[in-house]
Amino acid sequence: MIEALKLFEEQLGDKSYFGGENLGFVDIALVPFYPWIKSFAAFVGLNIEDGEYPKLIVWAKRCLQKESVAKSLPDEQVVNEFTRKIFGIQ
């Protein structure tokens, strides 16, 4: 997962979205993974918010500002509960 995050960060570069200045296909394909990555990172002690992936976090938050994106993603608490259940974390 860390290698994938590094690759995403590198490919995003200084662009607003992977598609450039507009939300594109890659953005739409990747943004649903954000809540899951965030949840998993929290459980394994990886700090993605203040850590090594600042561009990726800014990108995700920018995507979430779009109402259609925000409405389509699962609630963070639901994702955390599911992650706990899958990995047997109390």
Buried (B, 14 or more C-beta within 10 A) or exposed (E): EEEEBEEBBEEBEEBBBBEEEEBEEBBBEBBEBBBBBBBBBBEEEBEBEEEEBEBBBEBBEBBBEEEEBEEEBEEEEEBBEBBEEEEEEE
